[in-house]
Amino acid sequence: MSNLGHIYEMGLGVPQDYQQARQWYEKAAAEGEPYSMFHLGRLYESGHGVPRNIVLARQWYEKGADAGNQDAEERLETLPE
């Protein structure tokens, strides 16, 4: 599920579709997959496929970091307030 999210986010062999990416990342995150939590944070931080929302971005980064994703942990250190 997380890989499908990445494929849609990057447009790898399919038309780039941030909303499809979000849906697949959310499904993977519901299963506890940390990579998808980090990528949901990125989508909310950038506003790709969702309204830009730093609060939700931070929440997803925190969930990802708590689940062991190093990228999410590092992004929390530099995320603007």
DODRENKE-435661 format. One line per 4 residues: number of its first residue (from 1); their letters; for each residue x, y, z of N, C-alpha, C, O. Coordinates in steps of 0.2 Angstrom, whole numbers, plus 5000, padded with zeros to 4 digits. Layout:
BEGIN
NUM	a	X Y Z X Y Z X Y Z X Y Z; ...
//
This chain:
BEGIN
1	msnl	5004 4994 5000 5000 5000 5000 5004 5006 5000 5003 5011 4996; 5009 5006 5004 5014 5012 5004 5018 5013 4998 5018 5018 4995; 5020 5007 4995 5023 5008 4988 5018 5010 4983 5020 5014 4979; 5012 5009 4983 5007 5011 4978 5006 5019 4980 5006 5023 4975
5	ghiy	5006 5021 4986 5006 5028 4987 5012 5032 4984 5011 5037 4981; 5018 5029 4985 5024 5032 4982 5024 5032 4974 5026 5037 4971; 5021 5027 4971 5020 5027 4964 5016 5032 4962 5018 5036 4957; 5010 5033 4965 5006 5039 4963 5009 5046 4965 5008 5050 4961
9	emgl	5012 5046 4970 5015 5053 4972 5020 5055 4967 5020 5061 4965; 5024 5050 4965 5030 5052 4960 5028 5051 4953 5031 5054 4949; 5022 5048 4952 5020 5047 4945 5024 5042 4941 5026 5043 4935; 5026 5037 4944 5030 5032 4942 5026 5027 4938 5023 5022 4941
13	gvpq	5025 5028 4931 5022 5023 4927 5014 5024 4927 5010 5021 4923; 5012 5029 4931 5005 5031 4931 5005 5039 4931 5010 5042 4933; 4999 5042 4930 4999 5049 4930 5000 5051 4938 4997 5048 4942; 5004 5056 4939 5005 5059 4946 4998 5060 4949 4994 5064 4946
17	dyqq	4996 5058 4955 4990 5059 4958 4991 5059 4965 4991 5054 4968; 4991 5065 4968 4992 5066 4975 4987 5063 4979 4988 5061 4985; 4981 5064 4977 4975 5061 4981 4975 5054 4981 4973 5051 4986; 4977 5050 4976 4977 5043 4976 4983 5041 4981 4983 5036 4984
21	arqw	4989 5045 4980 4994 5044 4985 4992 5044 4992 4994 5040 4996; 4988 5049 4994 4986 5050 5000 4982 5044 5003 4982 5042 5008; 4977 5042 4998 4973 5037 5000 4977 5030 5002 4975 5027 5007; 4982 5029 4998 4986 5023 4999 4990 5024 5005 4991 5019 5009
25	yeka	4993 5030 5006 4997 5031 5012 4993 5030 5018 4995 5027 5023; 4986 5033 5018 4982 5032 5024 4980 5025 5025 4980 5023 5031; 4979 5021 5020 4978 5014 5021 4984 5010 5025 4983 5006 5029; 4990 5012 5022 4996 5009 5025 4997 5011 5032 4999 5008 5036
29	aaeg	4996 5018 5033 4997 5021 5040 4992 5017 5045 4994 5016 5051; 4986 5016 5043 4981 5013 5047 4983 5006 5049 4981 5003 5054; 4988 5003 5045 4991 4996 5047 4997 4997 5051 5001 4992 5052; 4999 5003 5052 5005 5005 5056 5012 5006 5053 5017 5005 5056
33	epys	5011 5007 5046 5017 5007 5042 5020 5014 5042 5018 5019 5040; 5026 5015 5046 5030 5021 5047 5031 5025 5041 5031 5032 5041; 5034 5022 5035 5035 5026 5029 5030 5030 5027 5030 5036 5025; 5024 5027 5027 5018 5030 5024 5016 5036 5029 5013 5041 5027
37	mfhl	5017 5036 5035 5016 5041 5040 5020 5047 5039 5018 5053 5039; 5026 5046 5037 5031 5051 5035 5029 5054 5029 5029 5061 5028; 5026 5051 5024 5024 5053 5018 5018 5057 5018 5017 5062 5015; 5013 5055 5023 5007 5059 5024 5009 5066 5027 5006 5071 5025
41	grly	5014 5066 5031 5017 5072 5034 5019 5077 5028 5018 5083 5028; 5023 5074 5024 5025 5078 5018 5020 5081 5014 5020 5086 5012; 5015 5077 5012 5009 5079 5009 5005 5085 5012 5004 5090 5009; 5004 5084 5019 5001 5090 5022 5006 5096 5023 5003 5101 5023
45	esgh	5012 5095 5023 5017 5100 5024 5017 5104 5017 5017 5110 5017; 5017 5101 5012 5017 5104 5005 5011 5106 5002 5010 5110 4998; 5005 5103 5005 4999 5104 5002 4997 5101 4995 4993 5103 4991; 5001 5095 4994 5000 5091 4988 4994 5086 4989 4995 5081 4993
49	gvpr	4988 5087 4986 4983 5083 4987 4978 5084 4993 4973 5080 4993; 4980 5088 4997 4977 5090 5003 4978 5097 5004 4983 5100 5002; 4974 5100 5008 4975 5107 5010 4981 5107 5015 4982 5103 5019; 4986 5112 5013 4992 5113 5017 4990 5114 5025 4986 5118 5026
53	nivl	4993 5110 5029 4991 5110 5036 4997 5108 5040 4999 5102 5040; 5001 5112 5043 5007 5111 5047 5005 5107 5053 5009 5103 5055; 5000 5108 5056 4998 5105 5062 4997 5097 5060 5000 5093 5064; 4993 5096 5055 4993 5089 5053 4999 5086 5051 5001 5080 5052
57	arqw	5003 5090 5047 5010 5087 5045 5014 5085 5051 5017 5080 5051; 5014 5089 5056 5018 5088 5062 5015 5081 5066 5019 5077 5068; 5008 5081 5066 5005 5075 5069 5007 5068 5065 5009 5063 5068; 5008 5069 5059 5010 5063 5055 5017 5061 5056 5019 5056 5056
61	yekg	5021 5067 5056 5028 5066 5057 5029 5063 5064 5034 5058 5065; 5026 5065 5069 5026 5062 5076 5024 5055 5076 5028 5051 5079; 5019 5053 5072 5017 5046 5072 5022 5042 5069 5024 5036 5071; 5025 5044 5063 5030 5041 5060 5036 5040 5064 5039 5035 5064
65	adag	5038 5045 5067 5044 5045 5072 5043 5040 5077 5048 5036 5079; 5037 5040 5080 5036 5036 5086 5036 5028 5083 5037 5024 5087; 5034 5027 5077 5034 5021 5074 5041 5019 5071 5042 5013 5069; 5046 5023 5072 5053 5021 5070 5055 5024 5064 5061 5022 5061
69	nqda	5052 5029 5060 5054 5031 5054 5059 5037 5056 5057 5042 5058; 5065 5036 5054 5071 5041 5055 5070 5048 5051 5071 5053 5054; 5067 5047 5045 5066 5053 5041 5061 5058 5044 5061 5064 5045; 5055 5055 5047 5050 5058 5051 5053 5062 5057 5052 5068 5058
73	eerl	5057 5058 5060 5061 5061 5066 5065 5067 5065 5065 5072 5068; 5069 5066 5059 5073 5072 5057 5069 5078 5054 5071 5084 5056; 5063 5076 5051 5059 5082 5049 5056 5086 5054 5055 5092 5054; 5055 5082 5060 5052 5086 5066 5056 5091 5068 5054 5096 5071
77	etlp	5063 5090 5068 5068 5094 5071 5068 5101 5067 5071 5106 5069; 5066 5101 5060 5067 5107 5056 5060 5110 5054 5060 5115 5050; 5055 5106 5056 5048 5109 5054 5047 5115 5057 5047 5116 5063; 5045 5120 5053 5043 5127 5056 5037 5126 5061 5033 5122 5060
81	e	5036 5130 5065 5031 5130 5070 5024 5132 5067 5019 5133 5071
//
